[in-house]
Amino acid sequence: MSELSALPSNIVEWLKTREELDYIRFLTEYPAIKKAVPLKYTTAAVGIESMEIVDSFEENDEGVLVENEYCRQAKIKIRLSIHAPYSLGGEACHDAFTDIIDCLTFASGLDIITSGCEGVISDRDTDAFVLTAWATVNASL
């Protein structure tokens, strides 16, 4: 299961290499990392919101259940917390979300099956606009 717990940090490291996302600072949700307040850059924190793992078996010709080659299927809901400085406006959150999801969907090896976001809110603790978003990933374990 260490592959699953390392998924957010692996995603963060991969996103950091994408030239088209160089205007976004990436970090994992945990452990918490100090951030400047007020924010100076758009920042995206990556974490796991939920996961569902199902064992997969098939019946052979003799009617006996046998494990598939990859006998465990996982649906992992990745959480993205996107923070943009007030000076950039709330649309900066949506721009970052679109760019991140496009990279994950079309340039990574992840099997993204759904993605979405909530509305932009104002967070006085970080003096930033915040957009909570997600992407659901299909994986064989």
C-alpha positions in Angstrom: 0.0 0.0 0.0 3.0 2.3 0.1 2.4 3.1 -3.6 -1.0 4.6 -2.6 0.3 6.7 0.3 3.1 8.0 -2.0 0.7 9.0 -4.8 0.2 12.7 -3.7 4.0 13.3 -3.5 4.6 11.5 -6.8 1.9 13.7 -8.5 3.4 16.8 -6.9 6.9 15.9 -8.2 5.6 15.2 -11.7 3.5 18.4 -11.8 6.6 20.4 -10.8 8.4 19.2 -13.9 5.7 20.6 -16.3 6.8 23.8 -17.9 3.2 24.9 -18.6 2.6 24.8 -14.9 5.6 26.8 -13.7 3.4 29.6 -12.4 1.9 27.3 -9.8 3.7 26.2 -6.6 2.9 22.6 -5.8 3.0 20.8 -2.4 1.4 17.9 -0.6 -1.3 18.5 2.0 0.6 16.6 4.7 3.0 17.3 6.2 2.0 20.9 6.3 4.4 23.3 4.7 4.7 27.0 5.7 3.4 29.4 3.1 3.7 33.2 2.9 0.6 35.1 4.0 -0.6 36.8 2.0 0.2 34.4 -0.9 2.3 35.8 -3.7 1.8 32.8 -6.1 -0.9 30.4 -7.0 -0.4 27.3 -4.9 -1.9 23.8 -5.2 -1.9 21.3 -2.4 -2.4 17.6 -3.5 -3.9 14.9 -1.2 -6.1 11.9 -1.2 -9.8 12.5 -0.4 -11.0 8.9 -0.6 -10.2 5.5 -2.0 -12.2 2.4 -2.8 -10.4 -0.9 -3.4 -12.2 -4.0 -4.8 -10.8 -7.5 -5.3 -11.3 -8.8 -8.8 -11.8 -12.5 -9.5 -13.0 -14.4 -12.6 -14.5 -17.9 -13.0 -12.2 -20.3 -14.9 -13.5 -23.1 -17.2 -14.1 -25.3 -14.2 -16.2 -22.8 -12.4 -13.5 -22.0 -9.8 -12.8 -18.3 -8.9 -9.3 -17.2 -9.7 -7.6 -13.9 -9.2 -7.1 -11.7 -12.2 -3.5 -10.8 -13.0 -4.1 -7.4 -11.3 -6.6 -8.7 -8.7 -7.2 -5.4 -7.0 -8.9 -2.4 -8.6 -8.8 1.0 -6.9 -10.6 4.2 -7.5 -8.7 7.0 -5.8 -10.1 10.5 -5.5 -7.3 13.0 -5.5 -8.1 16.3 -3.8 -6.6 19.6 -5.1 -6.8 22.7 -2.9 -5.9 25.6 -5.2 -5.1 28.9 -3.6 -4.6 32.2 -5.6 -3.7 35.6 -4.2 -6.4 38.2 -4.1 -4.4 40.3 -6.5 -4.8 37.6 -9.2 -8.6 37.2 -8.8 -10.8 34.2 -8.4 -10.4 33.2 -12.1 -6.8 32.4 -11.4 -8.1 29.4 -9.4 -10.1 28.1 -12.4 -7.2 28.7 -14.8 -4.9 26.7 -12.5 -7.5 23.9 -12.1 -8.0 23.6 -15.9 -4.2 23.6 -16.6 -3.5 21.0 -13.9 -6.4 18.6 -15.0 -5.3 18.9 -18.6 -1.8 17.9 -17.7 -2.9 15.0 -15.5 -5.5 13.8 -18.1 -3.5 14.1 -21.3 0.2 14.1 -20.4 0.5 11.7 -17.4 0.1 8.0 -17.2 -2.8 8.3 -14.8 -6.2 7.0 -15.8 -8.4 10.0 -14.9 -12.0 9.0 -15.1 -13.7 12.1 -13.6 -12.7 15.5 -12.4 -14.5 18.5 -11.1 -14.4 21.5 -8.7 -16.5 23.5 -6.3 -17.0 27.2 -6.2 -14.3 29.7 -5.4 -14.3 31.0 -1.8 -12.4 33.7 0.0 -10.2 32.5 2.9 -9.2 35.2 5.3 -6.6 32.9 7.0 -4.4 32.8 3.9 -5.7 36.1 2.3 -6.4 34.1 -0.9 -9.1 32.7 -3.1 -9.5 29.0 -2.7 -10.9 26.4 -5.1 -11.4 22.8 -3.9 -11.2 20.3 -6.8 -10.7 16.6 -7.4 -9.8 14.0 -10.0 -10.8 10.3 -9.7 -8.1 7.9 -10.8 -8.6 4.2 -11.8 -5.7 2.0 -10.8 -4.8 -1.7 -10.9 -2.8 -2.9 -7.8 
